[in-house]
Amino acid sequence: MKITPETSSIGFIGLGVMGQSMAANLMKAGYSLHLHTRTKAKGQSLIGAAEQWHDSPATLAEACDAIITIVGMPADVEAVYFADDGLIPNARPGTLLIDMTTSSPVLARRIFEAGRGKGLACMDAPVSGGDIGAREARLSIMAGGEEKDFEAARPLFDEMGANCVLQGPAGSGQHTKMANQIAIAAGMLGVCEAMAYAKGAGLDQATVLKSIGSGAAGSWSLSNLAPRMIATDFTPGFYVKHFIKDLGIAIESAQEMGLETPGLELAMMMYEKLAAKGGENLGTQGLYTLYQRG
């Protein structure tokens, strides 16, 4: 399959914080999109520019050569792919299905096997880079599946991301994303504590960032999310509730390997504490609020 704006009909399911920007970048590249999202109002800004809005994954699947999904939870992925009106029962043979949700590696393999049995090409391709990366088409895309399907999907990936890597067979993209989330989770504790410490010491936090952001402590979270913490901007580039979901998948997967992850488990405890205080719809930088005094 060769995917081009001139010859291919592309479906996009899920128009949340990330999905809206990703779909918009595909439109900018000339692709005519077929759209579906559970809450139609979320995608209103794109629906008028799309080739067609669909009330269900089934009708979308019947019209598309390739379909991208980026929804909320593994249960949402399962419904989109396996329900009677889902993609696997209704997609045409030869359709390329790409799930870019952060989800379970086990579910990714299940989708791959079920799709193969119906003559469908299925990939897991979760992303990292947050709302900024999605908006600027600079996402890191971690793919799992067959190489021929990855090459077929590459024109789409290249319009959404700047670092697209095939990690291995089905499920490998999700495992890579778990490694990414583990690194972020432990690192976010350090970023929050560093900013809280700087404030407690009477330092100007922005000035501190100028020094430590370009040194050995430098990280994406420090450069992009610490300024939001300082500005008390906790709007979501990525929701706390979705991060908790990701950390739960990572903990479960690590336990299956017999791997101890104390840093990951501490981060999970802290994010669950934040959610219990009403912070589940904050961005992940909202963890900083647990460190604020007064």
Backbone bond lengths (Angstrom), bond angles and torsions (degrees), N, CA, C in turn:
res aa  C-N    CA-C-N  psi(-1)  N-CA   C-N-CA  omega(-1)  CA-C   N-CA-C  phi
1 M - - - 1.462 - - 1.525 110.22 -
2 K 1.318 116.93 130.86 1.457 121.46 174.53 1.517 108.10 -112.42
3 I 1.322 115.93 119.67 1.457 120.83 -176.84 1.521 109.44 -96.58
4 T 1.322 116.29 121.79 1.462 122.00 175.65 1.522 108.41 -138.11
5 P 1.332 117.62 156.66 1.470 119.79 176.92 1.521 112.92 -60.36
6 E 1.333 116.35 -28.26 1.466 120.10 -175.78 1.520 112.73 -80.43
7 T 1.339 117.38 -27.81 1.468 119.39 -169.99 1.523 114.39 -116.45
8 S 1.325 118.70 -10.14 1.458 120.03 -170.18 1.526 112.33 -118.33
9 S 1.319 115.14 137.34 1.459 121.81 172.78 1.524 107.97 -96.76
10 I 1.328 116.38 123.67 1.461 121.74 -173.93 1.523 110.03 -112.13
11 G 1.323 116.14 131.27 1.450 121.54 174.40 1.519 110.26 -100.53
12 F 1.324 116.07 147.82 1.464 120.64 178.16 1.523 107.61 -139.40
13 I 1.327 115.36 120.86 1.462 121.53 -178.15 1.522 109.21 -118.56
14 G 1.344 116.00 118.32 1.462 121.44 179.86 1.514 111.05 111.03
15 L 1.327 116.77 107.31 1.466 120.64 -175.79 1.527 110.51 -124.38
16 G 1.325 115.03 53.62 1.451 121.17 175.98 1.513 111.05 -83.97
17 V 1.332 115.95 -155.82 1.467 121.53 -177.41 1.523 110.86 -55.07
18 M 1.328 117.27 -45.37 1.462 121.04 -178.71 1.525 111.63 -81.91
19 G 1.316 116.27 -46.38 1.452 121.05 -172.57 1.517 113.88 -60.42
20 Q 1.336 116.84 -37.63 1.466 118.57 -178.79 1.521 111.64 -60.29
21 S 1.324 116.56 -45.23 1.467 119.58 -179.12 1.528 111.35 -69.96
22 M 1.317 117.05 -38.47 1.463 120.43 179.90 1.525 110.52 -63.98
23 A 1.333 116.34 -44.94 1.462 120.15 178.26 1.526 110.72 -64.70
24 A 1.330 116.60 -40.22 1.464 119.99 179.47 1.522 111.31 -61.55
25 N 1.334 117.47 -38.03 1.463 120.29 179.32 1.525 111.76 -67.67
26 L 1.318 117.20 -34.35 1.463 119.85 175.51 1.528 110.40 -66.66
27 M 1.324 116.08 -39.42 1.472 119.22 177.29 1.525 110.70 -63.57
28 K 1.340 116.84 -41.63 1.466 120.33 178.70 1.516 111.39 -60.10
29 A 1.342 115.72 -30.62 1.470 120.28 179.79 1.525 112.23 -79.74
30 G 1.328 116.48 -2.85 1.460 119.68 176.00 1.508 115.70 103.47
31 Y 1.334 117.72 0.56 1.460 120.11 179.47 1.529 110.41 -77.15
32 S 1.326 115.70 135.72 1.456 121.37 172.12 1.523 107.53 -90.08
33 L 1.321 116.43 120.33 1.456 120.79 -172.97 1.519 112.54 -103.86
34 H 1.318 113.90 144.59 1.455 123.03 166.30 1.525 105.83 -101.58
35 L 1.339 117.49 128.35 1.456 121.03 -171.37 1.525 112.34 -117.77
36 H 1.328 114.40 147.27 1.468 121.22 168.30 1.517 107.60 -149.25
37 T 1.317 116.60 137.68 1.454 121.67 171.31 1.517 107.36 -149.20
38 R 1.314 116.27 151.25 1.464 120.55 -174.01 1.527 111.46 -61.89
39 T 1.336 116.06 -38.70 1.465 121.05 177.81 1.516 108.18 -109.27
40 K 1.323 116.87 102.54 1.459 121.63 -172.52 1.521 112.66 -58.78
41 A 1.334 117.17 -34.32 1.464 120.22 -177.84 1.518 112.30 -60.85
42 K 1.352 117.49 -28.91 1.470 120.36 -179.41 1.521 112.11 -63.09
43 G 1.305 116.27 -29.80 1.455 118.67 -176.50 1.512 113.87 -104.87
44 Q 1.327 117.20 16.09 1.456 120.39 -172.73 1.518 112.76 -58.12
45 S 1.336 117.10 -35.77 1.466 119.70 -177.88 1.523 112.04 -67.14
46 L 1.329 117.60 -23.78 1.464 121.02 -178.86 1.520 113.07 -99.59
47 I 1.323 115.96 -25.16 1.459 119.41 -171.62 1.519 112.04 -59.95
48 G 1.337 117.06 -39.27 1.457 119.79 -179.38 1.512 113.20 -64.06
49 A 1.347 116.48 -28.10 1.467 120.69 -178.54 1.520 112.48 -91.01
50 A 1.331 116.89 -12.07 1.461 120.17 -177.75 1.522 110.77 -78.16
51 E 1.317 114.60 159.44 1.457 118.79 177.71 1.513 110.78 -65.34
52 Q 1.338 115.48 -38.42 1.457 118.71 -179.12 1.516 111.06 -163.76
53 W 1.335 115.95 142.61 1.454 122.92 171.14 1.527 107.89 -95.85
54 H 1.337 116.64 140.03 1.464 121.19 179.79 1.515 109.62 -121.60
55 D 1.316 115.75 141.13 1.462 121.43 -179.52 1.514 113.00 -80.45
56 S 1.330 117.58 -11.69 1.464 120.21 -179.72 1.520 110.11 -150.57
57 P 1.349 116.85 156.81 1.464 119.34 173.96 1.522 112.37 -59.46
58 A 1.336 117.08 -29.98 1.464 120.20 -176.12 1.520 111.74 -63.53
59 T 1.334 117.21 -49.34 1.468 118.69 -178.20 1.519 111.03 -69.04
60 L 1.316 116.98 -32.76 1.464 120.26 175.10 1.529 109.89 -63.79
61 A 1.330 116.50 -45.62 1.468 121.45 -176.75 1.518 111.71 -59.41
62 E 1.322 116.23 -36.12 1.462 120.24 -177.02 1.526 112.58 -67.68
63 A 1.356 116.55 -17.11 1.464 120.40 -173.69 1.526 113.71 -106.59
64 C 1.348 118.59 -2.95 1.469 119.97 -166.47 1.521 113.87 -119.81
65 D 1.349 113.85 149.52 1.464 121.54 174.44 1.526 111.55 -90.01
66 A 1.324 116.64 -30.63 1.463 122.30 177.66 1.524 107.77 -143.07
67 I 1.334 115.61 143.83 1.465 120.38 -176.51 1.517 109.02 -135.01
68 I 1.322 115.19 129.79 1.469 122.55 176.47 1.522 108.46 -106.74
69 T 1.328 116.69 135.50 1.457 121.45 175.12 1.521 109.14 -122.98
70 I 1.335 116.25 137.82 1.463 121.04 171.26 1.528 106.01 -148.18
71 V 1.317 115.02 93.62 1.458 122.50 -174.60 1.526 109.29 -113.42
72 G 1.335 117.66 -164.46 1.463 119.17 -169.99 1.512 115.94 -86.88
73 M 1.318 116.85 -64.39 1.451 122.98 -169.26 1.536 110.80 -119.88
74 P 1.346 117.56 161.61 1.461 119.25 175.91 1.527 113.28 -53.88
75 A 1.331 117.28 -35.34 1.470 120.12 177.63 1.524 110.74 -62.90
76 D 1.343 116.99 -35.29 1.463 120.89 177.24 1.522 110.64 -68.53
77 V 1.325 116.52 -40.48 1.464 120.87 176.46 1.520 110.06 -60.16
78 E 1.325 115.66 -47.65 1.466 119.99 -179.06 1.519 110.95 -58.36
79 A 1.338 117.01 -43.12 1.462 120.45 -179.84 1.526 111.12 -65.06
80 V 1.339 117.00 -44.58 1.462 120.53 -177.67 1.524 111.18 -62.54
81 Y 1.326 116.74 -35.10 1.465 119.67 -175.89 1.526 113.84 -91.66
82 F 1.331 118.33 -34.75 1.462 120.07 -168.68 1.526 115.45 -112.22
83 A 1.328 119.15 -13.68 1.470 120.00 179.01 1.526 110.11 -62.84
84 D 1.335 115.98 162.67 1.466 120.20 -179.51 1.523 111.93 -56.18
85 D 1.355 115.84 -34.19 1.469 119.18 177.72 1.519 111.44 -99.70
86 G 1.331 116.75 23.18 1.456 122.52 -177.74 1.516 113.08 -89.27
87 L 1.329 114.98 -174.19 1.462 120.85 -172.28 1.523 113.83 -74.81
88 I 1.310 117.21 -46.11 1.469 118.67 -174.83 1.526 112.00 -64.23
89 P 1.335 120.00 -41.90 1.465 118.16 177.21 1.530 114.36 -70.19
90 N 1.337 118.12 -19.03 1.465 119.25 -169.84 1.525 115.73 -119.98
91 A 1.326 118.44 -13.57 1.466 119.68 -179.32 1.522 110.90 -70.15
92 R 1.326 114.91 148.97 1.461 120.19 178.13 1.523 110.01 -73.20
93 P 1.343 118.98 143.74 1.470 120.21 175.20 1.527 110.47 -52.80
94 G 1.343 115.62 137.88 1.456 121.01 -178.50 1.515 114.10 93.75
95 T 1.339 116.87 -9.18 1.465 119.76 179.06 1.523 110.42 -67.12
96 L 1.329 116.21 141.74 1.461 122.67 176.16 1.526 108.58 -96.30
97 L 1.328 116.81 119.85 1.454 122.75 179.82 1.521 108.90 -110.33
98 I 1.326 116.35 124.72 1.470 121.65 -176.12 1.521 108.83 -124.48
99 D 1.333 116.83 110.47 1.458 119.46 176.87 1.524 109.27 -93.79
100 M 1.336 115.97 116.12 1.460 122.03 -178.13 1.529 111.73 -104.81
101 T 1.339 116.00 7.11 1.458 121.34 172.01 1.524 108.87 -67.45
102 T 1.334 117.49 146.68 1.461 119.35 167.03 1.512 107.16 -79.67
103 S 1.320 116.12 115.37 1.454 120.85 -170.98 1.532 109.59 -144.16
104 S 1.311 116.07 -167.39 1.454 121.89 -175.72 1.531 111.65 -80.77
105 P 1.329 118.24 134.31 1.468 120.11 174.13 1.525 111.99 -59.12
106 V 1.329 116.58 -34.61 1.472 120.54 178.95 1.525 109.85 -64.65
107 L 1.323 117.04 -43.42 1.465 120.81 178.63 1.518 110.85 -65.95
108 A 1.316 117.42 -37.54 1.472 120.52 178.18 1.520 111.04 -60.69
109 R 1.327 116.82 -42.53 1.477 119.89 178.40 1.528 110.96 -67.17
110 R 1.320 115.79 -36.70 1.465 119.72 178.80 1.524 110.96 -64.78
111 I 1.322 116.64 -42.54 1.465 120.51 176.92 1.514 110.74 -61.94
112 F 1.335 116.24 -43.12 1.463 120.66 -179.75 1.529 110.75 -59.22
113 E 1.321 116.69 -47.98 1.464 120.46 -177.53 1.520 111.41 -66.77
114 A 1.328 117.19 -42.90 1.466 120.49 179.33 1.519 110.49 -65.19
115 G 1.322 116.57 -40.39 1.454 120.27 178.77 1.518 112.03 -65.09
116 R 1.318 116.03 -43.02 1.458 119.81 179.43 1.518 111.11 -59.27
117 G 1.337 116.28 -37.13 1.454 120.42 178.52 1.521 113.59 -66.32
118 K 1.326 116.94 -18.26 1.466 121.48 179.01 1.526 112.16 -106.96
119 G 1.339 116.32 9.26 1.457 119.64 -179.81 1.520 114.05 77.27
120 L 1.357 116.77 25.92 1.457 122.31 -179.07 1.526 110.09 -108.65
121 A 1.316 117.19 148.77 1.457 122.47 175.29 1.525 107.80 -99.33
122 C 1.338 117.08 121.01 1.468 120.64 -175.28 1.524 111.22 -122.70
123 M 1.324 115.66 136.95 1.463 122.03 178.12 1.517 109.93 -132.40
124 D 1.334 116.55 148.28 1.463 121.41 165.24 1.526 106.65 -103.01
125 A 1.328 116.11 131.99 1.471 120.10 -175.19 1.524 110.11 -147.86
126 P 1.341 117.85 64.24 1.463 119.70 177.82 1.525 110.83 -65.03
127 V 1.329 114.79 163.68 1.464 120.41 -172.85 1.521 111.10 -128.25
128 S 1.326 115.09 160.57 1.456 122.35 172.30 1.523 107.98 -137.50
129 G 1.330 115.74 147.91 1.464 120.67 -179.79 1.508 112.40 140.55
130 G 1.332 116.81 -9.39 1.451 120.69 175.32 1.510 113.80 66.75
131 D 1.337 114.85 -169.62 1.455 120.06 -176.66 1.521 112.28 -63.35
132 I 1.349 117.10 -33.35 1.466 120.39 179.77 1.531 110.01 -67.47
133 G 1.319 116.12 -46.99 1.463 120.28 179.38 1.515 112.14 -62.08
134 A 1.344 116.69 -37.87 1.462 120.28 178.66 1.520 110.39 -66.51
135 R 1.323 116.26 -44.12 1.465 120.93 -177.68 1.524 111.41 -65.30
136 E 1.323 116.51 -39.51 1.464 121.15 -175.70 1.528 113.62 -95.43
137 A 1.330 116.73 8.96 1.474 122.45 179.55 1.524 111.32 56.12
138 R 1.330 116.09 42.28 1.459 121.78 179.69 1.524 111.88 -118.57
139 L 1.324 116.77 26.39 1.456 120.22 -178.20 1.523 111.70 -68.18
140 S 1.317 115.46 150.26 1.461 121.45 166.77 1.526 106.39 -92.82
141 I 1.318 115.88 122.92 1.470 121.75 -176.23 1.520 108.73 -111.60
142 M 1.341 115.79 122.46 1.466 122.97 -174.82 1.524 108.36 -110.32
143 A 1.299 117.42 107.08 1.459 120.65 -169.24 1.527 112.84 -104.57
144 G 1.317 114.00 145.45 1.452 121.38 172.09 1.518 109.05 -129.41
145 G 1.324 116.97 136.02 1.459 120.60 -179.13 1.517 110.48 148.53
146 E 1.315 116.60 -160.45 1.459 121.68 -178.07 1.529 110.52 -88.92
147 E 1.331 115.38 146.84 1.462 120.32 -175.01 1.525 112.27 -60.81
148 K 1.327 117.44 -37.99 1.471 119.41 -179.20 1.532 111.30 -64.87
149 D 1.336 116.32 -34.12 1.455 119.82 178.43 1.526 110.94 -73.92
150 F 1.330 115.64 -36.14 1.462 119.83 175.88 1.520 110.49 -61.72
151 E 1.331 117.26 -43.81 1.469 119.95 179.12 1.522 111.08 -65.72
152 A 1.337 116.84 -35.64 1.465 119.54 176.78 1.522 111.38 -65.34
153 A 1.347 116.27 -37.25 1.463 121.54 -177.85 1.522 112.91 -80.08
154 R 1.321 118.02 -15.65 1.463 121.17 -172.18 1.535 113.86 -54.40
155 P 1.353 119.94 -40.87 1.471 117.26 178.56 1.528 113.14 -58.01
156 L 1.323 116.97 -33.98 1.464 120.42 177.30 1.521 110.54 -73.78
157 F 1.325 116.22 -45.39 1.471 120.11 179.22 1.533 111.08 -57.91
158 D 1.334 115.76 -41.13 1.465 119.78 -176.02 1.527 112.46 -65.49
159 E 1.324 117.94 -22.78 1.467 120.55 177.75 1.528 112.13 -84.99
160 M 1.338 116.79 -11.93 1.464 120.37 -177.64 1.521 113.10 -113.24
161 G 1.325 117.01 -22.26 1.455 119.38 -173.73 1.511 113.26 -138.44
162 A 1.340 114.04 167.97 1.454 120.56 179.67 1.523 111.86 -113.46
163 N 1.304 117.03 -9.26 1.468 121.35 -178.27 1.518 108.14 -142.24
164 C 1.317 116.06 94.74 1.466 121.88 -174.91 1.524 108.53 -114.01
165 V 1.329 116.58 116.51 1.467 121.04 -173.33 1.520 110.36 -130.34
166 L 1.333 116.60 130.32 1.461 121.48 171.68 1.522 108.06 -81.56
167 Q 1.325 116.87 116.73 1.456 122.07 -174.66 1.522 114.00 -89.73
168 G 1.346 117.26 -19.95 1.453 120.16 -177.60 1.516 110.24 151.01
169 P 1.332 117.39 -159.99 1.465 120.52 -177.36 1.523 112.96 -68.12
170 A 1.319 116.14 176.89 1.465 122.13 -177.79 1.526 110.84 -48.65
171 G 1.319 115.54 135.35 1.457 122.15 -177.53 1.512 113.38 95.64
172 S 1.333 117.69 -19.46 1.474 121.05 -176.96 1.524 111.89 -68.53
173 G 1.329 117.03 -33.64 1.456 119.66 176.91 1.522 111.00 -63.54
174 Q 1.329 115.79 -42.70 1.467 119.78 178.87 1.531 111.53 -66.83
175 H 1.328 117.63 -39.96 1.470 119.07 176.65 1.533 111.00 -62.34
176 T 1.332 116.44 -39.31 1.465 120.11 178.51 1.526 110.11 -64.62
177 K 1.328 116.69 -40.93 1.466 119.80 178.47 1.525 110.91 -64.20
178 M 1.336 117.47 -33.93 1.466 119.41 176.86 1.534 110.03 -64.44
179 A 1.331 116.96 -40.92 1.463 120.12 176.39 1.529 110.05 -60.63
180 N 1.324 116.11 -40.81 1.468 121.79 177.55 1.528 110.77 -60.94
181 Q 1.319 116.83 -46.49 1.464 120.71 -177.40 1.533 111.94 -68.24
182 I 1.313 116.55 -34.96 1.464 120.03 176.63 1.533 109.82 -62.42
183 A 1.334 115.86 -44.48 1.472 119.63 179.15 1.527 111.03 -63.35
184 I 1.326 116.76 -41.55 1.464 120.33 179.63 1.523 110.88 -66.11
185 A 1.334 116.88 -43.15 1.469 121.26 -174.50 1.517 111.30 -59.26
186 A 1.335 116.09 -51.09 1.463 119.21 -179.87 1.523 110.55 -67.56
187 G 1.343 116.50 -38.28 1.460 120.14 179.83 1.514 113.04 -65.45
188 M 1.337 116.74 -34.16 1.455 119.98 -178.94 1.526 111.56 -65.75
189 L 1.323 116.52 -34.90 1.466 119.53 174.94 1.528 109.59 -59.07
190 G 1.332 115.98 -45.25 1.458 120.41 -179.87 1.516 112.69 -63.70
191 V 1.353 117.14 -41.07 1.463 120.65 -179.93 1.530 110.26 -63.68
192 C 1.336 116.34 -46.15 1.470 120.15 -179.81 1.527 111.01 -61.90
193 E 1.320 115.90 -44.57 1.460 119.34 -177.37 1.523 111.53 -69.38
194 A 1.326 117.20 -35.28 1.464 120.28 177.12 1.524 110.89 -63.92
195 M 1.337 116.75 -43.11 1.464 120.27 179.91 1.526 111.17 -68.65
196 A 1.336 116.63 -38.86 1.460 120.12 177.82 1.530 110.40 -66.04
197 Y 1.325 116.49 -39.42 1.467 120.89 179.15 1.527 110.86 -64.56
198 A 1.339 116.48 -44.71 1.466 120.50 179.92 1.526 110.75 -59.43
199 K 1.326 115.87 -42.56 1.468 119.91 178.92 1.521 110.79 -65.79
200 G 1.333 115.91 -43.49 1.456 120.24 -179.83 1.521 112.92 -62.64
201 A 1.333 115.73 -29.92 1.464 120.41 179.47 1.527 112.70 -82.86
202 G 1.331 115.85 0.51 1.459 119.36 179.35 1.517 114.13 80.67
203 L 1.323 117.53 15.36 1.463 121.20 -179.80 1.522 110.73 -87.08
204 D 1.316 115.23 158.41 1.458 120.28 171.51 1.530 107.43 -80.35
205 Q 1.331 116.32 115.96 1.469 119.84 -172.82 1.532 112.26 -61.68
206 A 1.318 117.58 -39.01 1.466 120.21 -179.72 1.530 111.28 -64.10
207 T 1.318 115.98 -36.60 1.459 119.77 178.27 1.522 110.86 -69.95
208 V 1.319 116.08 -38.70 1.467 120.23 175.37 1.522 110.22 -59.00
209 L 1.313 116.28 -42.15 1.472 120.49 179.98 1.520 112.07 -59.58
210 K 1.332 117.02 -35.68 1.466 119.95 179.73 1.520 111.36 -60.14
211 S 1.328 116.14 -32.16 1.466 119.94 -179.65 1.518 112.40 -85.29
212 I 1.317 116.77 -51.14 1.470 118.43 -171.89 1.526 113.02 -81.46
213 G 1.348 116.71 -20.86 1.455 119.05 -178.99 1.507 113.56 -68.52
214 S 1.336 116.89 -25.41 1.466 119.95 -179.28 1.525 112.16 -105.18
215 G 1.329 116.52 6.52 1.462 120.31 178.31 1.510 112.13 -100.96
216 A 1.312 116.25 -157.85 1.463 121.39 -177.22 1.520 112.63 -65.00
217 A 1.330 117.49 -21.23 1.466 121.34 -179.55 1.529 112.44 -82.66
218 G 1.313 116.81 -5.97 1.461 120.45 -174.48 1.522 113.02 -57.17
219 S 1.339 115.79 141.28 1.469 121.66 177.64 1.522 108.35 -160.55
220 W 1.322 115.79 165.50 1.466 120.44 176.88 1.522 110.19 -59.54
221 S 1.323 116.64 -44.15 1.467 120.17 -178.49 1.527 111.19 -64.16
222 L 1.316 116.50 -40.62 1.464 119.63 179.88 1.530 110.56 -64.71
223 S 1.334 116.71 -42.43 1.462 120.55 -176.74 1.526 112.61 -74.21
224 N 1.333 117.36 -36.58 1.456 120.60 -172.04 1.522 114.87 -101.86
225 L 1.325 116.92 -31.41 1.461 119.28 -174.76 1.528 113.58 -103.64
226 A 1.328 117.95 -29.34 1.465 119.03 176.76 1.534 111.52 -60.19
227 P 1.348 120.14 -41.57 1.474 118.40 175.96 1.524 113.02 -59.50
228 R 1.320 116.66 -33.91 1.471 119.46 177.28 1.532 110.29 -68.60
229 M 1.323 116.27 -38.75 1.467 119.28 176.86 1.525 110.44 -59.52
230 I 1.323 115.91 -47.22 1.463 121.02 -178.17 1.528 110.74 -60.77
231 A 1.337 115.63 -37.06 1.468 120.98 -178.87 1.528 112.38 -84.58
232 T 1.330 116.74 5.33 1.480 123.15 -174.51 1.526 110.93 50.40
233 D 1.322 115.33 41.50 1.464 122.44 176.22 1.529 107.54 -103.47
234 F 1.315 116.24 103.87 1.455 120.91 -176.28 1.526 111.83 -113.11
235 T 1.343 115.99 21.14 1.459 119.92 176.24 1.529 108.93 -63.88
236 P 1.323 117.38 145.50 1.460 119.97 -171.20 1.524 114.88 -79.12
237 G 1.325 115.80 121.19 1.447 121.12 159.20 1.516 107.04 -88.97
238 F 1.331 114.63 -26.98 1.460 122.60 174.54 1.529 106.05 -152.35
239 Y 1.309 116.82 125.19 1.459 121.27 -172.97 1.529 113.07 -69.65
240 V 1.333 115.38 144.04 1.467 121.19 173.09 1.525 110.19 -56.56
241 K 1.328 117.76 -43.90 1.468 120.18 -177.34 1.528 111.52 -61.59
242 H 1.331 117.31 -33.76 1.462 119.81 178.08 1.529 110.83 -76.52
243 F 1.324 116.47 -33.72 1.466 119.59 177.44 1.524 110.37 -66.21
244 I 1.322 117.07 -40.48 1.471 120.62 176.32 1.528 109.88 -59.93
245 K 1.329 116.27 -41.41 1.469 119.96 175.82 1.530 110.96 -58.08
246 D 1.337 116.30 -46.40 1.463 120.81 -179.59 1.528 111.67 -62.14
247 L 1.340 116.08 -44.06 1.465 119.63 -178.48 1.522 110.89 -65.45
248 G 1.324 116.20 -34.12 1.462 119.41 176.16 1.513 111.86 -63.81
249 I 1.339 116.49 -42.15 1.472 120.25 177.24 1.525 110.04 -63.34
250 A 1.338 116.57 -42.34 1.464 120.61 -179.21 1.525 111.22 -63.76
251 I 1.331 117.05 -42.84 1.471 120.41 179.00 1.516 110.23 -63.05
252 E 1.324 116.49 -44.47 1.471 120.36 179.59 1.528 111.11 -62.21
253 S 1.326 116.55 -44.13 1.468 120.13 -179.89 1.526 111.12 -65.11
254 A 1.336 117.03 -40.68 1.470 120.87 178.85 1.523 110.84 -64.22
255 Q 1.307 116.65 -39.92 1.465 120.14 178.17 1.520 111.41 -63.18
256 E 1.335 116.76 -37.67 1.464 120.70 177.16 1.522 110.99 -62.83
257 M 1.344 116.96 -29.95 1.473 121.30 177.78 1.517 112.72 -84.38
258 G 1.329 117.21 -9.90 1.461 120.52 -174.23 1.516 112.53 76.46
259 L 1.352 116.62 24.87 1.459 122.44 -175.76 1.528 110.51 -99.08
260 E 1.328 117.16 129.57 1.461 121.22 175.61 1.524 109.50 -85.15
261 T 1.340 116.09 134.30 1.466 121.34 -177.72 1.536 109.58 -135.02
262 P 1.332 117.72 71.39 1.467 119.45 -176.24 1.519 113.88 -63.86
263 G 1.337 118.16 -35.80 1.459 120.36 178.10 1.518 111.36 -64.51
264 L 1.320 116.49 -43.16 1.461 122.00 177.94 1.526 110.60 -61.57
265 E 1.316 116.47 -43.43 1.464 120.23 -178.17 1.526 111.44 -67.64
266 L 1.331 117.73 -35.05 1.462 120.62 176.22 1.526 110.43 -66.14
267 A 1.314 116.21 -43.36 1.464 119.67 177.90 1.520 110.79 -61.38
268 M 1.318 116.92 -41.86 1.461 120.81 178.12 1.528 110.44 -59.62
269 M 1.313 116.88 -43.88 1.462 121.06 179.39 1.527 110.62 -59.75
270 M 1.340 116.62 -43.56 1.454 120.90 -178.48 1.537 111.45 -67.32
271 Y 1.327 117.21 -42.20 1.458 119.53 179.43 1.527 111.78 -68.88
272 E 1.318 117.85 -34.69 1.462 120.21 175.36 1.528 110.32 -66.33
273 K 1.328 116.54 -36.06 1.465 120.78 175.63 1.524 110.23 -62.60
274 L 1.343 116.60 -43.12 1.462 121.08 178.53 1.528 110.32 -62.52
275 A 1.331 117.28 -44.46 1.463 121.03 179.64 1.526 110.96 -62.01
276 A 1.335 116.14 -40.24 1.467 120.41 179.69 1.522 111.91 -63.95
277 K 1.329 117.10 -24.20 1.466 122.08 177.99 1.526 111.68 -89.64
278 G 1.337 116.69 9.63 1.455 120.74 177.62 1.513 114.82 94.76
279 G 1.339 118.15 13.54 1.456 120.87 -174.84 1.509 115.84 -99.16
280 E 1.331 119.00 17.58 1.464 119.02 -174.00 1.524 113.53 -66.73
281 N 1.334 117.37 -23.01 1.463 120.09 179.97 1.525 113.51 -99.56
282 L 1.328 116.98 9.70 1.455 121.12 172.05 1.524 109.80 -78.32
283 G 1.336 116.20 166.02 1.458 119.61 168.59 1.516 109.68 -73.07
284 T 1.317 117.07 164.27 1.464 120.23 -176.91 1.522 112.81 -59.37
285 Q 1.353 117.09 -25.69 1.465 120.10 176.96 1.523 111.88 -67.84
286 G 1.341 116.55 -10.46 1.457 120.89 177.15 1.519 113.27 -62.68
287 L 1.325 117.09 -14.16 1.466 120.15 176.42 1.528 110.73 -56.50
288 Y 1.309 116.34 -27.60 1.471 121.15 -179.22 1.528 111.52 -59.55
289 T 1.312 117.86 -27.74 1.468 120.05 -178.37 1.523 111.93 -62.52
290 L 1.318 117.59 -24.44 1.462 119.88 178.27 1.527 111.41 -70.95
291 Y 1.322 117.10 -17.02 1.453 122.21 -178.19 1.528 113.05 -99.23
292 Q 1.323 116.67 -7.50 1.451 120.34 -176.86 1.532 110.45 -78.98
293 R 1.306 115.23 142.80 1.464 121.18 178.47 1.512 109.24 -114.38
294 G 1.334 115.02 140.01 1.453 119.61 175.81 1.511 113.03 74.20
